Amino acid sequence: MTGQHSLIGRHIDEADTPALWIDLDAFEHNASKMLQLCNNQNVRWRPHVKASKSPDLAHRLISIGAQGITCAKVAEAEAMAAGGINDILVANEIIGTTKIERLVQVAKHARIGVACDDKANISEISSIASKSNVTIGILVDINVGANRCGVAPEEAPALARHVMESPGTELRGLMGYEGHVMGMQPEDKEAASAKAADILAEAKSLVEASGLSVEILSGGGSGNYWHAATLGSINELQAGGGALMDISYQELMKLPDHHYALYLNAQVISTAVKGRAILDAGWKTTGRHTGLPVMYSHEGAEVTSLNAEHTIVALPAGMSVAHGDRMTLVPHYSDSTVLLHREMYAVRNHIIQDIWEITGAGALR
């Protein structure tokens, strides 16, 4: 980022392209909406940062009211802890000595929790953590219908008991991520979310009936957070992507009171064909996991396709653009866009307020 901080206080259009940026007003609005719902339901908000991968952004979420953050990978947790975040849930199974040793190192600097659905995994975490005199919090992962990770409710008591009997680990509670409901239509999503909540509640009842207490019940995604937080089965919400907002989340959430907060500026590099503009940002910049980015700055212009290094834009009749003109896009899915960048501009009223490093970019292990 050599020389980049000289851009603070200047218009976002002065940043070289491609330029990923966050509208702070929209971001803070979205985050506050999610936090308000959590507060109304007495639910802690532990937003997932797998999309943003930025400790700077995580600190902003915590300043708004989040209580810790959620990650998907040990490498993300390492980046967050190195950036000063000290309460981290890795909502994923962490398997193998190499990864567990790294997780234990993070636990020397931050309060760490991790999802587990296997006794052998718990035993290995216990062995490595106890040798290092640290404690890893365990959330027994429950399969609430996504059929990805997690055990059936009736298997939860034995796993919870094993955690309690294993040095270097402590039972924090249960988690169940209902990823299968996120893309459902509204009329189906509520019922599916309720069914997932019932499964998690059943697991809690069985664990408590075995004589153990369950402190944390964690779950929920941005595609159903308003259901997850109000059904009464969780006391910790993991949804985080809705604070950034993008096309995919808008399609999933269908909430008019969330605003796009993540944008990408690209510049026109060719107008050789009439009615068409070529931009200097292709799928290596935008990602293409779920769909095309959408034009934001030029009404009527349409993104028609992506190449590796180019975006092709169809211009409406009467619209002309010139070399160097900035065009602003809304990414289709923030999770597959942000990881391609090394910094994002924090912008208010089009003026750069700060530059946030994306230190978790490439955090795949």
C-alpha positions as CSV (number, residue, x, y, z in Angstrom):
1,M,0.0,0.0,0.0
2,T,3.0,2.3,-0.6
3,G,1.7,5.8,-1.1
4,Q,-1.9,4.7,-0.8
5,H,-2.6,6.7,2.4
6,S,-2.1,9.9,0.5
7,L,-5.5,9.2,-1.0
8,I,-7.3,9.7,2.4
9,G,-9.4,12.8,2.1
10,R,-9.7,12.5,-1.6
11,H,-12.6,11.4,-3.9
12,I,-12.9,7.7,-4.5
13,D,-12.6,8.3,-8.3
14,E,-9.0,9.4,-7.7
15,A,-8.1,5.9,-6.6
16,D,-6.4,3.8,-9.3
17,T,-8.6,1.1,-10.7
18,P,-9.8,-1.5,-10.0
19,A,-10.8,0.0,-6.6
20,L,-12.8,-2.0,-4.1
21,W,-14.7,0.3,-1.7
22,I,-17.2,0.3,1.1
23,D,-19.9,3.0,1.6
24,L,-19.6,3.5,5.3
25,D,-23.1,5.0,5.7
26,A,-24.7,1.9,4.1
27,F,-22.4,-0.5,5.9
28,E,-23.1,1.0,9.3
29,H,-26.9,1.1,8.5
30,N,-26.9,-2.6,7.6
31,A,-24.8,-3.6,10.6
32,S,-27.0,-1.6,12.9
33,K,-30.1,-3.2,11.6
34,M,-28.7,-6.6,12.3
35,L,-27.5,-5.6,15.7
36,Q,-30.8,-4.0,16.6
37,L,-32.7,-7.2,15.9
38,C,-30.2,-9.2,17.9
39,N,-30.5,-6.8,20.9
40,N,-34.3,-7.0,20.7
41,Q,-34.1,-10.8,20.9
42,N,-31.3,-10.9,23.6
43,V,-29.1,-12.6,21.0
44,R,-25.3,-11.9,20.8
45,W,-24.1,-10.9,17.3
46,R,-20.9,-12.6,16.3
47,P,-20.7,-11.7,12.5
48,H,-18.9,-13.9,10.1
49,V,-16.0,-12.2,8.4
50,K,-15.3,-14.8,5.7
51,A,-16.4,-12.3,3.1
52,S,-14.4,-9.2,4.3
53,K,-11.3,-11.0,5.6
54,S,-10.2,-7.6,7.1
55,P,-9.4,-7.0,10.8
56,D,-10.1,-3.3,10.2
57,L,-13.6,-4.1,9.1
58,A,-14.0,-6.5,12.0
59,H,-12.9,-3.8,14.5
60,R,-15.6,-1.5,12.9
61,L,-18.2,-4.2,13.5
62,I,-17.2,-4.6,17.1
63,S,-17.3,-0.9,17.6
64,I,-20.9,-1.0,16.3
65,G,-21.8,-3.7,18.9
66,A,-20.7,-7.1,17.6
67,Q,-19.4,-9.5,20.3
68,G,-16.5,-11.2,18.7
69,I,-16.3,-12.5,15.1
70,T,-16.7,-15.8,13.2
71,C,-14.2,-17.3,10.7
72,A,-14.2,-20.3,8.4
73,K,-10.5,-21.1,8.4
74,V,-7.5,-21.1,10.8
75,A,-5.7,-18.7,8.4
76,E,-8.6,-16.2,8.8
77,A,-8.4,-16.6,12.5
78,E,-4.6,-16.0,12.4
79,A,-5.2,-12.8,10.3
80,M,-7.9,-11.6,12.7
81,A,-5.8,-12.2,15.8
82,A,-2.7,-10.6,14.3
83,G,-5.0,-7.6,13.6
84,G,-6.0,-7.3,17.3
85,I,-9.3,-9.3,17.3
86,N,-9.4,-11.3,20.5
87,D,-12.6,-13.3,20.5
88,I,-12.9,-15.6,17.5
89,L,-15.1,-18.6,16.6
90,V,-13.9,-20.9,13.8
91,A,-17.3,-22.2,12.7
92,N,-15.8,-25.2,10.9
93,E,-14.1,-28.5,11.6
94,I,-10.3,-28.1,11.9
95,I,-8.6,-31.4,11.1
96,G,-5.0,-32.5,11.3
97,T,-2.0,-31.8,13.5
98,T,-0.7,-28.9,11.4
99,K,-3.9,-26.9,11.5
100,I,-4.6,-27.7,15.1
101,E,-1.1,-26.6,16.2
102,R,-1.7,-23.3,14.4
103,L,-5.1,-22.9,16.0
104,V,-3.5,-23.5,19.4
105,Q,-1.0,-20.7,18.7
106,V,-3.8,-18.3,17.9
107,A,-5.4,-19.3,21.2
108,K,-2.4,-17.9,23.0
109,H,-3.5,-14.5,21.9
110,A,-7.3,-14.7,21.6
111,R,-10.3,-16.5,23.0
112,I,-10.9,-19.3,20.4
113,G,-13.8,-21.5,19.8
114,V,-14.1,-24.2,17.1
115,A,-16.8,-26.5,15.7
116,C,-16.3,-30.2,16.2
117,D,-18.4,-33.2,15.1
118,D,-15.9,-36.1,15.9
119,K,-14.4,-37.6,19.0
120,A,-11.0,-38.2,17.5
121,N,-10.8,-34.6,16.4
122,I,-11.7,-33.5,19.9
123,S,-9.0,-35.8,21.3
124,E,-6.3,-34.4,19.0
125,I,-7.3,-30.8,19.9
126,S,-7.1,-31.8,23.5
127,S,-3.7,-33.3,23.2
128,I,-2.1,-30.4,21.4
129,A,-3.9,-27.7,23.5
130,S,-3.1,-29.2,26.8
131,K,0.6,-29.5,25.9
132,S,0.6,-25.8,25.2
133,N,-1.3,-24.9,28.4
134,V,-4.1,-23.3,26.4
135,T,-7.9,-24.0,26.3
136,I,-9.9,-24.3,23.1
137,G,-13.6,-23.8,23.4
138,I,-15.6,-26.5,21.6
139,L,-19.0,-26.0,20.0
140,V,-20.5,-29.4,19.1
141,D,-21.6,-29.1,15.5
142,I,-25.2,-30.2,14.8
143,N,-26.5,-31.2,11.4
144,V,-29.7,-29.0,11.2
145,G,-30.5,-30.0,7.6
146,A,-27.6,-28.7,5.5
147,N,-26.1,-32.2,5.4
148,R,-22.6,-30.9,5.3
149,C,-20.9,-31.1,8.7
150,G,-22.5,-31.9,12.1
151,V,-23.9,-34.8,14.0
152,A,-27.5,-35.8,14.6
153,P,-29.0,-34.5,17.9
154,E,-28.8,-37.9,19.6
155,E,-25.1,-38.0,19.1
156,A,-24.5,-34.6,20.7
157,P,-24.5,-35.7,24.4
158,A,-21.6,-38.2,23.9
159,L,-19.5,-35.6,22.1
160,A,-20.3,-33.0,24.7
161,R,-19.3,-35.4,27.5
162,H,-16.0,-36.2,25.6
163,V,-15.2,-32.5,25.5
164,M,-15.8,-32.2,29.2
165,E,-13.5,-35.1,29.9
166,S,-10.7,-33.9,27.7
167,P,-8.0,-31.5,29.1
168,G,-7.3,-28.4,27.1
169,T,-10.9,-28.2,25.8
170,E,-14.0,-26.7,27.3
171,L,-17.6,-27.2,26.2
172,R,-18.9,-23.8,25.1
173,G,-22.2,-25.1,23.5
174,L,-23.7,-26.1,20.2
175,M,-23.8,-24.7,16.7
176,G,-25.9,-25.5,13.7
177,Y,-25.7,-23.7,10.4
178,E,-28.8,-23.8,8.2
179,G,-27.0,-23.1,4.9
180,H,-29.6,-25.1,3.0
181,V,-32.3,-22.5,3.6
182,M,-30.5,-19.4,2.4
183,G,-31.6,-19.5,-1.2
184,M,-35.2,-20.7,-0.6
185,Q,-38.2,-18.6,-1.5
186,P,-39.7,-16.6,1.5
187,E,-42.7,-18.9,1.9
188,D,-40.4,-21.9,2.3
189,K,-37.6,-20.3,4.1
190,E,-39.5,-19.6,7.4
191,A,-40.7,-23.2,7.7
192,A,-37.2,-24.6,6.9
193,S,-35.6,-22.2,9.4
194,A,-38.1,-23.3,12.0
195,K,-37.3,-26.9,11.4
196,A,-33.6,-26.3,11.7
197,A,-34.2,-24.4,14.9
198,D,-36.1,-27.4,16.3
199,I,-33.3,-29.8,15.5
200,L,-30.8,-27.5,17.4
201,A,-33.2,-27.2,20.3
202,E,-33.6,-31.0,20.4
203,A,-29.8,-31.4,20.6
204,K,-29.7,-28.8,23.5
205,S,-32.4,-30.7,25.4
206,L,-30.6,-34.0,25.0
207,V,-27.2,-32.6,26.1
208,E,-28.9,-30.9,29.1
209,A,-30.7,-34.1,30.0
210,S,-27.3,-35.8,30.2
211,G,-26.4,-33.5,33.0
212,L,-24.3,-30.9,31.0
213,S,-25.1,-27.2,30.5
214,V,-25.2,-25.5,27.1
215,E,-23.9,-21.9,27.2
216,I,-23.9,-21.0,23.5
217,L,-26.3,-21.9,20.7
218,S,-24.8,-20.4,17.6
219,G,-26.1,-20.3,14.0
220,G,-27.9,-18.2,11.4
221,G,-26.8,-16.7,8.1
222,S,-27.5,-13.5,6.3
223,G,-30.1,-15.2,4.1
224,N,-32.3,-16.0,7.1
225,Y,-31.0,-14.1,10.0
226,W,-34.4,-12.4,10.8
227,H,-35.8,-15.9,11.2
228,A,-32.8,-17.4,13.0
229,A,-32.7,-14.6,15.6
230,T,-36.4,-14.7,16.4
231,L,-37.2,-18.4,16.6
232,G,-35.8,-18.7,20.1
233,S,-33.3,-21.5,19.4
234,I,-30.1,-19.6,19.2
235,N,-28.5,-17.0,21.5
236,E,-25.6,-16.2,19.1
237,L,-26.0,-15.1,15.5
238,Q,-23.2,-15.7,13.0
239,A,-24.7,-13.8,10.0
240,G,-22.2,-11.2,8.8
241,G,-22.4,-10.8,5.0
242,G,-25.6,-8.8,5.1
243,A,-23.6,-5.9,6.5
244,L,-21.7,-5.7,3.2
245,M,-24.6,-6.5,1.0
246,D,-24.4,-7.4,-2.6
247,I,-26.5,-8.8,-5.4
248,S,-26.6,-12.4,-4.1
249,Y,-27.5,-11.3,-0.6
250,Q,-30.2,-9.0,-1.9
251,E,-31.6,-11.9,-3.8
252,L,-31.4,-14.2,-0.8
253,M,-32.6,-11.7,1.8
254,K,-35.1,-9.7,-0.2
255,L,-35.0,-7.0,2.5
256,P,-35.6,-3.4,1.3
257,D,-34.0,-1.9,4.4
258,H,-30.6,-3.2,3.6
259,H,-28.5,-1.2,1.2
260,Y,-25.6,-2.1,-1.1
261,A,-22.4,-1.2,0.8
262,L,-19.7,-2.9,-1.3
263,Y,-18.7,-1.4,-4.7
264,L,-16.0,-1.7,-7.3
265,N,-14.7,1.1,-9.4
266,A,-13.3,0.3,-12.8
267,Q,-12.3,2.6,-15.7
268,V,-13.1,2.6,-19.3
269,I,-10.1,1.4,-21.4
270,S,-11.8,1.0,-24.8
271,T,-14.8,2.4,-26.7
272,A,-13.7,1.0,-30.1
273,V,-17.2,-0.5,-30.7
274,K,-20.1,1.9,-30.7
275,G,-22.5,1.3,-27.9
276,R,-20.0,-0.7,-25.8
277,A,-17.5,0.1,-23.1
278,I,-14.7,-2.1,-21.9
279,L,-13.5,-1.8,-18.3
280,D,-10.2,-2.8,-16.7
281,A,-11.8,-5.2,-14.2
282,G,-12.6,-8.8,-15.2
283,W,-13.5,-11.9,-13.3
284,K,-10.0,-11.9,-11.7
285,T,-11.2,-8.7,-10.0
286,T,-15.0,-9.3,-9.5
287,G,-15.2,-13.0,-9.1
288,R,-17.8,-14.9,-11.0
289,H,-19.0,-17.6,-8.6
290,T,-22.7,-16.6,-8.7
291,G,-23.2,-14.1,-11.5
292,L,-22.3,-10.9,-13.1
293,P,-21.7,-7.6,-11.3
294,V,-24.4,-5.0,-11.8
295,M,-23.8,-1.5,-13.1
296,Y,-24.5,1.1,-10.4
297,S,-23.2,4.5,-11.6
298,H,-24.6,4.7,-15.2
299,E,-28.3,4.1,-15.3
300,G,-29.3,2.0,-18.3
301,A,-25.8,0.6,-18.9
302,E,-25.6,-3.2,-18.5
303,V,-22.8,-5.6,-17.8
304,T,-23.1,-8.3,-20.4
305,S,-20.1,-10.5,-19.8
306,L,-16.7,-10.9,-18.1
307,N,-13.3,-11.9,-19.3
308,A,-10.3,-12.5,-17.1
309,E,-9.3,-8.9,-17.2
310,H,-12.2,-7.1,-18.8
311,T,-15.8,-6.2,-18.1
312,I,-18.0,-5.7,-21.2
313,V,-20.7,-3.1,-20.8
314,A,-23.6,-2.4,-23.2
315,L,-24.4,1.3,-23.3
316,P,-27.9,2.6,-23.9
317,A,-28.6,4.8,-26.9
318,G,-27.4,8.4,-26.3
319,M,-24.9,7.4,-23.6
320,S,-21.2,8.0,-24.3
321,V,-18.2,7.4,-22.1
322,A,-14.5,8.2,-22.6
323,H,-11.2,6.6,-21.8
324,G,-10.5,6.9,-18.1
325,D,-14.1,7.5,-17.0
326,R,-14.9,5.6,-13.8
327,M,-17.9,3.2,-13.7
328,T,-19.1,1.8,-10.5
329,L,-20.2,-1.8,-10.2
330,V,-22.0,-3.8,-7.4
331,P,-20.3,-7.2,-7.0
332,H,-22.6,-10.2,-7.3
333,Y,-21.2,-12.0,-4.3
334,S,-18.8,-10.3,-1.8
335,D,-17.4,-13.7,-0.7
336,S,-15.9,-14.3,-4.1
337,T,-14.9,-10.7,-4.8
338,V,-13.1,-9.4,-1.7
339,L,-10.6,-12.3,-1.4
340,L,-9.2,-11.2,-4.8
341,H,-8.1,-7.8,-3.4
342,R,-5.5,-6.6,-0.9
343,E,-7.2,-3.5,0.4
344,M,-10.6,-1.7,0.3
345,Y,-11.3,1.9,0.6
346,A,-13.6,3.1,3.5
347,V,-15.7,5.9,1.9
348,R,-18.2,8.4,3.2
349,N,-20.0,10.7,0.8
350,H,-17.5,9.6,-1.9
351,I,-14.5,10.8,0.2
352,I,-11.9,8.2,1.2
353,Q,-11.8,8.1,5.1
354,D,-9.5,5.1,5.5
355,I,-7.9,2.2,3.7
356,W,-8.5,-1.2,5.2
357,E,-6.1,-4.0,4.6
358,I,-7.6,-7.4,3.6
359,T,-5.0,-9.4,5.4
360,G,-7.1,-12.6,5.2
361,A,-7.0,-12.6,1.4
362,G,-5.7,-16.0,0.3
363,A,-6.5,-17.5,3.8
364,L,-7.5,-20.9,2.5
365,R,-5.9,-23.2,5.1
